[in-house]
Amino acid sequence: MVALTYGLILLLSYLLGSIPSGFLVARAKGVDLRTVGSGNIGATNAMRVLGKPLGIFVLLADAAKGALACAFLPGVAARLTATVPGGDWPVIAAGVAAILGHNFTCWLRFKGGKGIATSAGVLLVLMPKALGVCLAIWLVVFALSRIVSLASILAAAALPLAVWSLGRGTPLVVVATGLGVLAIYRHRANIQRLLKGTEPRLGSRPVSPTNEPS
């Protein structure tokens, strides 16, 4: 029964995370985010293409997917199966599945966003103090550079150290390391543009779509 509970947690969390918020909001406006701006369906491209209000809405919606998956779906699965796994692992499983759902959504041929907002929602429930540290780093880097990807990459790189410094234990440090590596990997095209000096700053003219995972 424990295996069934975890299976339900993973499935429900993946499906929740896989809801392509940015894509749906843009479609409602007659726009396909995959073909405009950077070609990404996340909040940054939504903000560039659709404007700040809708971009912020997409950001909050993507974060909510991670938070809701961690806060509610382990309990839902436990009630459905009458089995309650102990410890942090059900919440961790829900968070990881939601992030993977966002990054590799089944509704868009397994091409999704980069998972920063959804990861923030997960951290809000699982490791709020670590989220605070990473958010502070993100804000400082963004204020200095106005480059969202650079701020996100450095915040992701700092996540494992933040979790370790807060004494959350080896399992959560390992999970945080995995989430950080995944987030950086999803920004690999941005890293190439950063090295070339061609990565756009927020508020600049949208770049043409690339072949990177959207």
N, C-alpha and C positions, 0 to 999 in steps of 0.2 A: 504493500500500500504506500510506503514511503516513496518508492520509485514512481508510482502513479501520480502522487502529489507533486513531485518534482517535474514530471512530464507535463502536467497541467500548468504549473507555474511557467515553465519555459515556453510552452505553446501560447498561452494567453498573453504573456509579456512580449513575446516576439510579435504577435499580431497587433498588439497595442502600439508597440514601437514602430511597426511597419507602416502605420498610417502616414502618408506623405503630405504633411501639413502644408508646406510651402507650395508643392505642386497643385494641391486642391484649391488653395486660396488664389493662386495665379490663374488656374483654369476658370474659376468663377469670374475672373476679369477678362477672360478670353486670351490669356497669355500662357505659353508653355515655357516654363522657366528653363527647361533643358536646352532651349534654342536661343536664349537671349542672355545678355550679360556674360557671366562666367560659365553659364551652363549648369550651375549647381542649383539644387532645389532647396538649399538651406536659407536661413534667415538673412545672411549677409547679402546674397544675391537678390532675395526677395525685397530687401530694403533698397537696394540699388535700382531695381526695375520697377517695383510697385510703390515705393515711397516709404518713409519712416513709420507711419502708423501700422500699415500692413506688415512691414518687416518686423516690428516689435511684436505684433500678434503672432506671427509665425515662430518667433523666438520663444515666446511664452508657451505656445502650444507644443513645441518640440520638447521644452523642458518639462512640461506637465506630463508628457508620456512617460518619461523616466521616473518622475516622482510618484505618479499614480501606480505604475507597475510595482514599485517597491513597497508602497504604503498599503496597497489593498489586495493585489493579486495573490500573494502568498496565503493570506487569510481566506480568500475565496476558494483557492484550491484545497486548503485544509478542510474547509467545511464540506466541500463536495466529496471528498474522499474519507472524511472522518479520521484523518491522520495529520498530526501536527509535528513536522520536523523541528528540531531545536536549533538554537543558536542563530548566527547571522546568515547562515548559508542560504536559506530560502530567499531572503531579501537580496543577497548577492546574486543568486541565480536569476531572479526577476530583473535586476538592474542590467546585468550583462546581456540577457536576452532582449530587453527593450532597446539597448544600444545597437545590438546586431540587427534588430528589426529595422531601426532607422537607417543604419548604414547600408543594409542589403535588403531593401524592401521587396517583398515578393510581388507587389503590385506594379513595379516598374522594372521588371526583369532583373531584380536583385541589384539595382543601382540606386543608391539613396544619397543621404547627406553625409556629413563628416562627423557627426555625433557629439559635437561640443555642447550644444544646448541640452540634448538628452542626457549626456553624461553629468551635466550640472544638476539636472533634476534628480538623478540617481544619488549623487553625492549629497544633495540637500537632505535626503532621508537617511542615507547610510553613514555619511561622514561629513556632517555640516561644518565642522571646524576646518577640515581640510579644504572644503569648498571655499570657505572664507579666505584662506591663504591664497589659493589659486585665483580667486576672483580679484584679490588685491593686486597680484602680479599682472593679471590680464589688464586691469584698469590702468596701471602705471605704464605698461608697455604700449598700450593703445594710445594713451594720452601723449606719449612721446613720439610715436611713429604714425599714428592713424592707420595702421595696417592690421586688420582683424586677424589675418592668418598668422602673422608673427606673434601677436599677443596670445592666440590660441595655442600655438606650438610651444611657446615658453611656459605657459600655464600647465599644459599637459606634461611637459618634461619635469616640472616641479612637483607634480602630484605625488609620486611615490615618496619623495623626500618629506613632503608635508605630512603624509600619513605616518611615516616612520617616526618623525619628530614628535608627533602627538601620541606616540606609544600605543597605537592601535593593534600591534601584533603582526607576526609574520604573514598569516593568511591574507589579511587586508592589504598589507604592503605588496604582496604578490599580485593581488587583484588590481590594485592601483597601478602597478607597473604595467600590467597587461592593458589596462584602459589607456594609459598614457602612450604606450607604444602604438596601439591601434589608432589613436587620434593623430599621432604624428605621421603614421603610415598613410592615413587618408589625406594628409596634406602634402604628399610627396611632390605633386605638380607645383603647389605653392612654393615649396622649398626651392625647386628649380628656378622659379621666377624670382624669388628673393635673391638667390645667388647671382642672377643675371641683372638684377636691379629693375625688373619690369613688373613686379607685383604691384597692383593698383592700391591706392589708399582709399579709405572710405570717403565717399563724396566726389571721387574722381569719375571721369567718364568710364562707363562700363566697358570691359574688355570683351573681345569676341569669345564665343564658346570654345572650349578646348576638348580634347579627348580624354581628360581625366575623369574618374568616376564622379558622377554628379551628386 
